[in-house]
Amino acid sequence: MQRRSFLKAAAALAAVPLLTPARALAQEPARWPFFAFDNGVGRGQWPAEKQASTLKALGYDGISYNYTDNKDLENWVRVYRDAGLKIFGLYFPVSADKDPAWNPALREAITLLKGSETVLWITLPATKTKTPAEYDQAIVKTLRSFGDLAQASGLRVVIYPHVGLYAATAADSHRLAKLVAHPAVGSSYNLCHEFLTGNGAQAMDNLRSFGPDAALVSVNGVDPSDKKRYILPLGEGAFDMAAFLAELRRIGYKGPVGHQFYNIPGDQEANLKAAIAAWRKLQPK
């Protein structure tokens, strides 16, 4: 009798599906690192120490910077390391129309960033001399070379979509990254530039199409009915950001999320506070 009872209990236990670590992870709410673009953190006005201390106090995970020079970068790296924060992106152009295609000082910058996992978040300006097919070929050659340079320091090159440039949309960024086909070159999704390029109505569809491959995603509040209000702090505008973030989680995105602050009026610290307060409210429960 004892043996039969034991066998019944064992069979019942075997019939209960175990929650594997992978399944458990899939059921956990997403927790994306959240950073601010430096255009909302006193770019060119606040010293790095004030930027870092403000972001730390408010609960941000770090910042992305517009590259200026290596003296600034060396200071930024030190300040953010000491604050326990991260520089998620370094933003600058790479032009396959020029020789050299990128600022030669970036070689030293990449060495300074070695092992940091900072993304080299590049724009691709429009061509003035080449056909699209020729420019595609030039970009492939340029970014494979630049990708080799980044990879040697453990970094990634990610194409930033920006209205008016050759890579203007998430679709452009994704297409070119696939064309380059380099392990250290990837794409990104930028919500405000989907709206600025006239793709706002397809923003969610494009997130589903290109978000799974994105290395970085940037967000902000958006009022779809007013072109002057395509870049607002999170929590403002009629765009359904809760649905957007729910979809971002559903597609399995696990990278950082940045907040675009370009040209948002008002006190920058107040904007930063409002944005992260909204971010916390929008997180999956």
C-alpha positions in Angstrom: 0.0 0.0 0.0 2.8 2.4 0.9 4.5 1.7 -2.4 1.3 2.3 -4.4 0.7 5.6 -2.6 4.3 6.6 -3.3 3.9 5.8 -7.0 0.6 7.7 -7.3 2.2 10.8 -5.6 5.2 10.6 -7.9 3.0 10.4 -11.0 0.9 13.3 -9.8 4.0 15.4 -9.3 5.4 14.5 -12.7 2.1 15.6 -14.3 2.6 19.2 -12.9 4.6 21.2 -15.4 7.7 22.6 -13.9 8.4 26.3 -14.2 11.8 26.3 -15.9 14.1 29.3 -15.5 13.4 30.3 -19.1 9.7 30.3 -18.5 10.1 32.0 -15.2 12.1 34.8 -16.9 9.4 35.1 -19.6 6.9 35.8 -16.9 9.0 38.4 -15.1 8.2 42.1 -15.8 10.7 43.8 -18.1 13.3 46.0 -16.4 15.1 48.0 -19.0 18.0 50.3 -18.1 16.7 53.8 -18.5 18.9 56.7 -19.6 18.6 60.3 -20.6 19.9 62.0 -23.7 22.4 64.7 -22.8 20.2 67.3 -24.6 18.0 67.1 -21.5 20.8 67.2 -19.0 22.4 70.6 -19.5 24.3 69.7 -22.6 27.2 72.3 -22.9 26.1 74.0 -19.7 26.1 71.5 -16.8 29.5 70.0 -15.8 29.6 66.2 -15.9 29.5 66.0 -12.1 26.2 67.9 -12.0 24.8 65.8 -14.8 25.8 62.5 -13.1 24.6 63.6 -9.6 21.3 64.8 -10.9 20.6 61.6 -12.8 21.8 59.4 -9.9 19.5 61.2 -7.5 16.5 60.9 -9.8 17.1 57.2 -10.4 18.3 57.2 -14.0 20.8 54.5 -15.0 23.0 56.8 -17.1 23.2 59.0 -20.1 24.0 59.2 -23.8 26.4 61.9 -25.0 27.1 63.8 -28.2 30.8 63.2 -28.8 32.8 66.4 -28.6 36.5 65.5 -27.9 38.6 63.0 -26.1 39.3 65.3 -23.1 35.6 65.6 -22.4 35.1 61.9 -23.0 37.9 60.9 -20.6 36.2 63.1 -17.9 32.8 61.7 -18.6 34.0 58.1 -18.3 35.6 58.9 -15.0 32.7 60.8 -13.5 30.1 58.2 -14.5 32.2 55.3 -13.4 32.6 56.9 -10.0 28.9 57.6 -9.8 28.0 54.0 -10.6 26.2 55.1 -13.8 26.8 54.1 -17.4 27.3 56.0 -20.6 25.0 54.1 -22.8 25.7 55.8 -26.1 28.2 58.1 -27.8 26.6 59.9 -30.7 28.4 61.1 -33.9 28.2 61.0 -37.7 29.9 58.6 -40.0 29.8 59.6 -43.7 30.7 57.1 -46.4 30.9 60.2 -48.7 34.0 61.5 -47.0 37.6 60.5 -46.5 38.1 59.9 -43.7 34.6 58.8 -43.0 34.8 59.5 -39.3 36.8 61.8 -37.0 40.2 60.2 -36.6 40.1 61.1 -32.9 37.5 58.4 -32.5 40.2 55.8 -32.5 41.4 57.1 -29.2 37.8 57.5 -28.0 37.1 53.8 -28.7 40.2 52.9 -26.7 38.9 55.1 -23.8 35.6 53.2 -23.9 37.1 49.7 -24.2 35.1 47.2 -22.3 32.5 49.7 -21.3 29.7 48.4 -23.5 29.0 52.0 -24.6 27.3 51.9 -28.0 28.8 54.0 -30.8 25.5 55.5 -31.9 26.1 56.8 -35.4 24.2 58.8 -37.9 24.6 58.3 -41.6 24.3 61.7 -43.4 22.6 61.8 -46.8 24.9 61.4 -49.8 25.6 64.3 -52.2 27.6 62.4 -54.8 26.4 58.8 -55.0 23.3 56.9 -56.2 21.5 54.9 -53.5 23.1 51.7 -54.7 26.5 53.2 -54.7 26.0 54.7 -51.3 24.8 51.4 -49.9 28.0 49.8 -51.1 30.1 52.6 -49.6 28.3 52.3 -46.3 28.8 48.5 -46.2 32.5 49.0 -46.7 32.8 51.8 -44.2 30.8 50.2 -41.4 32.5 46.8 -41.8 35.8 48.6 -41.2 34.4 50.7 -38.4 32.8 47.6 -36.9 36.1 45.8 -36.8 37.6 48.8 -34.9 34.7 48.8 -32.4 34.7 45.0 -32.0 38.4 45.0 -31.1 37.5 47.1 -28.0 34.4 45.1 -27.2 32.0 47.8 -28.5 29.1 47.9 -30.9 28.2 50.3 -33.7 24.5 51.1 -33.8 22.8 53.1 -36.6 20.7 56.0 -35.2 17.7 56.8 -37.4 17.3 60.6 -37.8 14.9 62.6 -40.0 16.5 64.1 -43.1 19.5 61.7 -43.1 20.2 58.6 -45.2 19.1 56.4 -42.3 16.0 58.3 -41.3 13.7 55.6 -39.9 13.8 52.3 -38.0 13.3 50.5 -41.3 16.4 52.3 -42.8 18.5 51.5 -39.7 17.4 47.9 -39.8 17.9 47.5 -43.6 21.4 49.0 -43.5 22.5 47.0 -40.5 21.4 43.8 -42.2 23.2 44.9 -45.4 26.4 45.5 -43.5 26.1 42.1 -41.9 28.8 42.6 -39.3 28.5 41.1 -35.8 29.4 44.5 -34.2 27.0 46.6 -36.3 23.3 46.9 -35.3 20.1 49.0 -35.6 18.0 51.1 -33.3 14.4 52.4 -33.0 13.8 56.0 -32.3 10.1 56.8 -31.6 10.2 60.6 -32.3 11.9 60.1 -35.6 9.2 57.7 -36.7 6.7 60.5 -36.2 9.0 63.2 -37.7 9.4 61.1 -40.8 5.7 60.7 -41.2 5.6 57.1 -40.0 3.8 57.8 -36.7 0.7 55.9 -37.7 2.9 52.8 -38.2 5.0 53.3 -35.1 3.7 50.2 -33.4 3.8 48.1 -36.5 7.4 49.2 -37.1 8.3 48.4 -33.5 7.0 44.9 -34.1 8.9 44.6 -37.3 12.3 46.1 -36.3 12.2 46.2 -32.5 13.3 42.6 -31.9 16.6 43.3 -33.7 17.2 46.7 -32.2 20.2 47.3 -29.9 18.8 50.6 -28.5 15.3 52.1 -28.3 14.5 55.7 -27.5 11.2 57.1 -26.4 9.4 60.3 -25.3 6.0 61.6 -24.9 4.2 62.3 -28.3 1.1 64.2 -29.2 0.3 62.7 -32.6 -2.0 65.5 -33.6 0.6 68.3 -33.3 3.9 68.2 -35.2 5.3 70.7 -32.7 4.7 68.2 -29.9 6.3 65.1 -31.2 9.0 65.4 -28.5 7.6 65.8 -25.0 8.5 64.4 -21.6 7.0 60.9 -20.9 3.6 61.3 -19.4 2.6 64.0 -21.8 0.9 63.7 -25.2 -1.9 61.4 -26.4 0.3 58.6 -27.7 -0.3 55.4 -25.8 3.1 54.8 -24.2 1.8 52.1 -21.9 0.7 50.1 -25.0 4.1 50.8 -26.7 6.1 49.5 -23.7 3.8 46.5 -23.3 4.5 45.7 -27.0 8.2 46.3 -26.4 8.1 43.7 -23.6 6.0 41.3 -25.7 8.6 41.2 -28.6 11.3 40.4 -26.1 13.4 43.5 -26.2 16.0 43.5 -23.4 18.2 46.4 -24.2 18.4 49.9 -22.7 15.7 52.5 -23.3 16.7 56.2 -23.7 14.6 59.3 -23.3 14.9 62.0 -26.0 14.7 65.5 -24.7 15.6 67.6 -27.8 14.1 71.1 -27.7 11.7 70.4 -24.8 11.1 73.8 -23.2 11.1 74.5 -19.5 13.4 73.6 -16.6 15.5 70.6 -17.5 15.6 69.1 -14.0 11.8 69.4 -13.8 11.5 67.7 -17.2 13.9 64.9 -16.0 11.8 64.4 -12.8 8.5 64.3 -14.8 9.9 61.8 -17.3 11.2 59.3 -14.8 8.1 59.6 -12.7 6.0 58.7 -15.7 8.5 55.9 -16.6 8.0 54.3 -13.3 4.2 54.4 -13.6 4.4 52.9 -17.1 6.4 49.8 -16.1 4.6 46.5 -16.3 3.1 45.4 -12.9 
